[in-house]
Amino acid sequence: MDFLQQMAERSRERVESARQSCPEAALFERAARTPLPPQLRLNARGFDLIAEIKLRSPAAGALKSNDESIETRAATYASAGAAAVSVLTEPSRFDGSMTHLQSAARALEPFGVPAMRKDFLVDPYQVAEARIAGASGVLVILRMLPRAGIEALLDASRQLGLFVLLEAFDERDIELAQELVAVPASRRKPGSGETNAFRLGNGLHRGDGQQRTDILVGVNCRDLATLQVVPGRLEQLAHLLPMRVPRVAESGVATAQDARSASAAGYDLALVGSSLMKASDPAALISEMLAAGSKR
């Protein structure tokens, strides 16, 4: 099995183990009673970051060597201007846990910044787990599941009010993403404008100079089957991404110049993990990336 297959199999094992202690129906009932978490709001005229808490990377090894708490790291990201904070919850290769997600979500609540569960999700059960832990969104890897499995995760996310980041790697993934985010005219809300706005599956949500979205599509230039980074992948695929949803550059963004390049290629956000975890001053790096990305 390649890396992605291994992660999917271990994820299924975790789901089955969790079901032994809490049946799915009971979990969804509990998730539905959980207070709504902060919504994802994006600057309609600028460039945003999803800052990631990741203790270990299979490609780079341990990323955090000090005693800084998850709460402190999350608050640092939010204070610096991150639009959301991604939290790895995969335990075997990333040293993640649901406790980390809960801790980050609690720390982010005063800032109104959402947390996103990043994991190798294979079952709607895990979406409900994320909501209970305080997450506002989840990552869904397009090449890891059949379409029916992806749609099940999307349906669970809509049911529980979570945003979804659809992760693509190649043209086939993006073609599927295009189909998944397409909105039939009959489902569009009357009077909702489309100019300079993201078209969302359940309508358009706008704030004061900001936009809120329920679905994003990203390109990961690291192939999760081989763990190899493909140079130029972000720029190569940018023009194929759906235009009516926010586009996310995943992996390959480590410096302010990288953020500027991603923004120039048409990305609205970057998901940044390893470089922030290794930075001596992550808040400064976030500020630099946001400033550079906003100068299109």
C-alpha positions as CSV (number, residue, x, y, z in Angstrom):
1,M,0.0,0.0,0.0
2,D,1.1,3.6,-0.7
3,F,1.1,6.2,2.1
4,L,-2.4,7.4,1.4
5,Q,-3.8,3.9,1.4
6,Q,-2.1,3.2,4.7
7,M,-3.6,6.3,6.3
8,A,-7.0,5.5,5.0
9,E,-6.8,2.0,6.5
10,R,-5.7,3.3,9.8
11,S,-8.4,5.9,9.8
12,R,-11.1,3.2,9.2
13,E,-9.7,1.3,12.2
14,R,-10.0,4.4,14.4
15,V,-13.6,4.9,13.3
16,E,-14.5,1.3,14.1
17,S,-12.8,1.5,17.5
18,A,-14.7,4.7,18.3
19,R,-18.0,3.2,17.3
20,Q,-17.6,0.6,20.0
21,S,-17.9,3.3,22.6
22,C,-20.4,5.6,20.9
23,P,-22.8,4.5,18.2
24,E,-23.1,6.8,15.2
25,A,-26.7,7.9,15.8
26,A,-25.8,9.0,19.4
27,L,-22.7,10.8,18.1
28,F,-24.7,12.8,15.5
29,E,-27.3,13.7,18.1
30,R,-24.6,15.0,20.4
31,A,-23.0,16.9,17.5
32,A,-26.3,18.6,16.5
33,R,-26.7,19.9,20.1
34,T,-23.2,21.3,20.2
35,P,-23.1,25.1,20.0
36,L,-22.2,26.5,16.5
37,P,-18.5,27.2,16.2
38,P,-17.1,30.3,14.5
39,Q,-17.8,30.7,10.8
40,L,-15.0,31.0,8.3
41,R,-14.8,34.5,7.0
42,L,-12.5,35.6,4.2
43,N,-11.3,39.0,3.2
44,A,-13.0,39.5,-0.2
45,R,-10.3,41.9,-1.4
46,G,-7.1,40.3,0.0
47,F,-5.3,37.1,0.7
48,D,-5.8,34.8,3.7
49,L,-3.9,32.1,5.6
50,I,-5.0,28.8,7.2
51,A,-2.2,28.3,9.7
52,E,-1.5,24.8,10.7
53,I,-0.7,23.1,14.0
54,K,1.3,20.0,13.1
55,L,3.7,18.4,15.5
56,R,5.3,15.9,13.1
57,S,5.5,15.4,9.3
58,P,6.3,12.1,7.7
59,A,8.5,14.0,5.3
60,A,10.3,16.3,7.7
61,G,10.1,14.5,11.1
62,A,9.4,16.3,14.4
63,L,8.4,20.0,13.9
64,K,8.0,21.2,17.4
65,S,10.7,20.8,20.1
66,N,9.7,23.4,22.8
67,D,7.1,23.2,25.5
68,E,4.7,25.6,23.9
69,S,1.1,24.5,24.4
70,I,-1.5,23.9,21.6
71,E,-3.5,26.7,23.1
72,T,-0.6,29.2,22.9
73,R,0.2,28.3,19.3
74,A,-3.4,28.6,18.2
75,A,-3.8,32.0,19.9
76,T,-0.5,33.2,18.3
77,Y,-1.8,32.3,14.8
78,A,-5.2,34.0,15.4
79,S,-3.6,37.1,16.8
80,A,-1.4,37.4,13.8
81,G,-4.3,37.4,11.4
82,A,-4.9,33.8,10.3
83,A,-8.4,33.2,8.9
84,A,-8.5,29.7,10.3
85,V,-6.3,27.2,12.1
86,S,-5.8,23.7,10.8
87,V,-5.1,21.0,13.4
88,L,-3.7,17.6,12.6
89,T,-5.6,14.9,14.4
90,E,-3.9,11.8,12.8
91,P,-1.9,10.0,15.6
92,S,0.3,7.5,14.0
93,R,2.4,9.6,11.6
94,F,1.6,13.2,12.6
95,D,1.5,12.9,16.5
96,G,-2.0,14.5,16.3
97,S,-5.1,13.9,18.5
98,M,-8.6,15.1,19.0
99,T,-7.5,16.6,22.2
100,H,-5.3,19.0,20.2
101,L,-8.3,20.0,18.2
102,Q,-10.4,20.6,21.3
103,S,-7.6,22.7,22.8
104,A,-7.1,24.8,19.7
105,A,-10.8,25.4,19.3
106,R,-11.2,26.6,22.9
107,A,-8.2,29.0,22.5
108,L,-9.6,30.3,19.2
109,E,-13.1,31.0,20.4
110,P,-12.4,34.5,21.9
111,F,-10.9,35.5,18.5
112,G,-13.8,34.2,16.5
113,V,-11.4,32.2,14.4
114,P,-12.4,28.7,13.3
115,A,-10.5,25.5,13.7
116,M,-10.3,22.9,10.9
117,R,-9.8,19.2,11.5
118,K,-7.1,17.9,9.2
119,D,-7.0,14.2,8.9
120,F,-7.5,11.3,6.5
121,L,-11.3,11.3,6.8
122,V,-13.1,8.2,5.5
123,D,-16.4,8.3,7.3
124,P,-19.1,10.8,8.3
125,Y,-18.6,9.7,11.9
126,Q,-15.4,11.7,11.8
127,V,-17.2,14.8,10.7
128,A,-19.4,14.6,13.8
129,E,-16.3,14.0,16.0
130,A,-14.9,17.2,14.6
131,R,-18.0,19.2,15.3
132,I,-18.1,17.9,18.9
133,A,-14.5,18.9,19.4
134,G,-15.3,22.5,18.3
135,A,-14.1,22.4,14.7
136,S,-15.7,24.6,12.1
137,G,-14.4,22.7,9.1
138,V,-12.8,19.5,7.9
139,L,-10.4,18.5,5.1
140,V,-11.5,16.0,2.5
141,I,-8.9,14.4,0.3
142,L,-10.5,13.8,-3.2
143,R,-8.2,11.0,-4.4
144,M,-8.6,8.9,-1.3
145,L,-12.3,7.9,-1.6
146,P,-14.8,7.0,-4.2
147,R,-17.3,9.8,-5.1
148,A,-20.0,8.3,-3.0
149,G,-17.7,8.4,0.0
150,I,-16.8,12.0,-0.6
151,E,-20.4,13.0,-1.0
152,A,-21.3,11.3,2.3
153,L,-18.6,13.5,4.0
154,L,-20.0,16.6,2.3
155,D,-23.5,15.8,3.3
156,A,-22.5,15.3,6.9
157,S,-20.6,18.6,6.9
158,R,-23.6,20.5,5.5
159,Q,-25.9,18.8,8.1
160,L,-23.6,19.9,10.9
161,G,-22.7,23.3,9.5
162,L,-19.0,22.7,8.8
163,F,-17.0,24.1,5.9
164,V,-15.1,21.7,3.8
165,L,-11.7,22.1,2.1
166,L,-11.6,19.7,-0.9
167,E,-8.0,18.8,-1.5
168,A,-6.9,18.0,-5.1
169,F,-3.6,17.0,-6.5
170,D,-4.1,16.6,-10.3
171,E,-6.5,17.4,-13.1
172,R,-8.7,14.4,-12.4
173,D,-9.2,15.6,-8.8
174,I,-10.0,19.1,-9.9
175,E,-12.6,17.8,-12.5
176,L,-14.3,16.0,-9.6
177,A,-14.2,19.1,-7.5
178,Q,-15.8,21.1,-10.3
179,E,-18.7,18.7,-10.3
180,L,-19.0,18.6,-6.5
181,V,-19.2,22.4,-6.1
182,A,-21.5,23.0,-9.1
183,V,-24.8,24.6,-8.0
184,P,-27.9,24.0,-10.1
185,A,-29.8,27.2,-10.9
186,S,-32.8,25.9,-9.0
187,R,-30.9,25.9,-5.8
188,R,-29.7,29.5,-6.0
189,K,-31.2,31.9,-3.6
190,P,-33.3,34.7,-5.3
191,G,-31.5,38.0,-5.5
192,S,-28.0,36.7,-4.7
193,G,-25.5,38.4,-6.8
194,E,-22.5,36.6,-8.3
195,T,-20.1,39.5,-9.2
196,N,-16.9,39.3,-7.2
197,A,-18.5,36.7,-5.0
198,F,-18.0,33.1,-4.2
199,R,-20.9,30.8,-5.2
200,L,-21.7,28.4,-2.4
201,G,-23.6,25.2,-2.1
202,N,-26.1,26.7,0.3
203,G,-26.1,30.3,-0.9
204,L,-23.9,33.3,-0.6
205,H,-22.9,34.7,2.8
206,R,-21.4,38.2,3.1
207,G,-20.2,40.2,6.0
208,D,-18.8,43.7,6.4
209,G,-16.2,43.7,3.7
210,Q,-15.7,39.9,4.1
211,Q,-17.1,36.7,2.7
212,R,-18.0,33.5,4.5
213,T,-17.8,30.3,2.7
214,D,-18.8,26.7,3.2
215,I,-16.6,25.0,0.6
216,L,-13.0,25.6,-0.6
217,V,-10.9,23.8,-3.2
218,G,-7.2,23.4,-2.7
219,V,-4.2,22.1,-4.6
220,N,-1.6,20.1,-2.6
221,C,1.6,20.0,-4.5
222,R,2.8,17.2,-2.3
223,D,1.6,13.9,-3.7
224,L,0.2,12.0,-0.7
225,A,0.7,8.7,-2.4
226,T,4.5,9.2,-2.8
227,L,5.1,12.1,-0.4
228,Q,7.1,13.8,-3.2
229,V,6.6,17.5,-3.9
230,V,6.0,18.4,-7.6
231,P,7.5,21.8,-8.3
232,G,5.3,24.2,-10.2
233,R,2.2,22.2,-9.5
234,L,0.4,25.1,-7.8
235,E,0.9,27.4,-10.8
236,Q,0.2,24.6,-13.3
237,L,-3.3,23.8,-12.0
238,A,-4.5,27.1,-10.7
239,H,-6.4,28.1,-13.8
240,L,-8.4,24.8,-13.7
241,L,-9.9,25.4,-10.3
242,P,-13.5,26.5,-9.8
243,M,-13.8,30.2,-10.0
244,R,-16.8,30.6,-7.7
245,V,-15.2,29.2,-4.6
246,P,-12.0,30.2,-2.7
247,R,-8.9,28.5,-4.0
248,V,-6.2,27.3,-1.5
249,A,-2.5,26.7,-2.1
250,E,-1.6,23.7,0.0
251,S,2.1,22.8,0.6
252,G,4.9,24.6,-1.1
253,V,4.2,28.0,0.6
254,A,7.0,28.6,3.1
255,T,8.0,32.3,2.6
256,A,6.5,35.7,1.9
257,Q,7.7,35.3,-1.7
258,D,5.9,32.0,-2.0
259,A,2.7,33.6,-0.7
260,R,3.1,36.4,-3.3
261,S,3.5,33.8,-6.1
262,A,0.5,31.8,-5.0
263,S,-1.6,34.9,-4.9
264,A,-0.4,36.0,-8.3
265,A,-1.4,32.6,-9.6
266,G,-4.9,33.1,-8.5
267,Y,-5.1,31.5,-5.0
268,D,-7.2,33.2,-2.4
269,L,-5.6,31.5,0.6
270,A,-2.6,29.4,1.5
271,L,-2.5,26.6,4.0
272,V,0.9,26.8,5.8
273,G,2.1,24.2,8.3
274,S,5.7,23.1,8.5
275,S,7.3,26.5,7.9
276,L,5.2,28.1,10.6
277,M,5.9,25.3,13.1
278,K,9.7,25.7,12.5
279,A,9.7,29.5,12.4
280,S,11.3,31.3,15.4
281,D,8.6,34.0,15.1
282,P,5.5,32.5,13.5
283,A,3.4,35.6,14.0
284,A,5.9,37.7,12.0
285,L,5.9,35.1,9.2
286,I,2.1,35.2,9.1
287,S,2.2,39.0,8.8
288,E,4.8,38.9,6.1
289,M,2.8,36.3,4.1
290,L,-0.4,38.2,4.4
291,A,1.2,41.4,3.3
292,A,2.9,39.8,0.4
293,G,-0.1,37.8,-0.8
294,S,-2.3,40.9,-0.7
295,K,-0.1,42.7,-3.2
296,R,-1.4,41.1,-6.4
